[in-house]
């Protein structure tokens, strides 16, 4: 067997170059908006959490950023915990709740469709993380159209 001539990796080592940036660091121009929509079930994959991180990054780049939770996406905005609300049952259990709370604390807006909340998932508005604005189902399309009219950058995520 050939000899390995490289030292073993150690904690704190890098496998890739985290310093090199290939593209310019884009910042929002005054008044620019972004909208991130979620039609995805909480915990059914990483896309919900990844897009919450993207929404937070857009906000930090200066975009007036909103998140729309509709269809199964409303499940991202429901208060969680076990055995009590806010208790983390396992590491990462409250990732989405914590990220939504952080996003709103930094100035982001979050909207949740009342139809999906009640009719599809049997929750009331009291189930939402404080700070999330419940909206009528007819507001879902209008929110997207308003952002489109304003020339907003939009990320739409659908999973089934």
N, C-alpha and C positions, 0 to 999 in steps of 0.2 A: 504494500500500500504506500502511495506517495506521502511524503512528509508535508504537514501543513506548516507553512512558513509565516503565517500571520498570527499575531497575538489574539487570544480569546477576547471576545467582547466583555465589557464590564458594565455594571449599572452606571448610567449617565453617559454612555457612549451614544453616538448617532449612527444610524444605518444610512441616512440620506442627508443631503445638504439642505438644511432648513434656512440658511441665510440668503441664498441666491433667489432673487425675485425676477421672473422673466417679463412680467407685464407691469405697466405703471400702476400705482396705487390710486385707483379711481376714488374720488370724493364727490359727493353730491354738490351740485350747484344750488344756490339759494332757491328754495321752493320746490325742489325735485321730490317726488314721492315714490314709494315702493309699496307693493301689495303682495303678500304671500298667502296663497289659499291652500287649505288642507281639506281634502276629501279622502281621509285615510284613517284607519282605526289605530287608536293608541296601542302601543306594544306589539303591533303586528308586523314589525319591521323597524328599521332605523330611520326611515325617511321623515317621520314626524319630528323626531328629535333633531335630525340633521337640518331640516328646514327651519326649525326654531333657532338654531345656531346661525343659520344664514340670515334670518330676519333680524337677529340681534346685531349681526355684522353690518347689515345695510343701515340699521339705525345709527350705529357708531360711525359710519361713513358719512353721516349727515342727512340721509334720506328721511323724510317724514314717513315712517313705516307703519303699516297696518297689517294685522294677521286676521284672516277670515277662517273660522272653523265652521264647516257645514257638512251635512250628511254625517258619515261616521267620524268626521273630523272633530265634531263637538266633544267626542270622548277624550280628546287631549286636554280640554279645559275643565274637566270635572275634578272636584276636590277628591283627594285620595288619602289613604293612610290605613294602617292596620297595626294594632287593633283599634286605634283612634285616628281621626282625621289629623293629618300632619305627621303621623309616626311612619318612619321609613321601615317597611317590613324586611327589605333586603337592599343591599347597595345598588343604587340606581333606580329604585322603585319610584322615587319622586322626581326623577330627572326632568320630565316634561313640565310638571307643576312648578318646579323651581325655576326652570328656564322661562316659562311664561311670566312668572312673578318678577323675575329679573328684567325681562323685556319691558314689562309695563312700568316698573320702577324707573327705568331709563328713558321713559317717554313714549314707548310704543303703545299702539292701540290694538286691542283684541276684541273681535266681534264673534258671537256664536248664534247660529240659527235656532230660533225657538222651536220651529217645527221638528227639526232633527232631535233637538234636546228632549222634547216631550213625546212626540208621536213615535219616533223610531227607538229611542233609548230609555224612555220612561223616567226622565229626570225633570225637575223643575229648575227655575232660575237660581234657587237657593243652593243648588248643587255646584254651580260654577265657582271657579276661583274668584275671590273678590277682585274687582277691577275689570272683569270681562263684561262687555256690553252685549246683552241679548238683543237680537234683531228679528224682525218679521221675515218670513221666508221670501216675501217679495223684495226685501231689501238686499238679498244676496246678489242678485243680478245687478241691481242698481249700484251697489257698492263697487262692483267690478267695472261697470260702465262709467261711473264717475272717475275712477282711477284711469281708465282708458282715455277718457276725454281730456284728463289732465296730463296725459303723456307719461304716466307712471311706468316704472319698471315693474314687471309682474312675474312671479313664479307661481305656477299652478301645479299642484300635485294631486294625482288621482291614484288610488290603489284599490283593489278589490279583494 
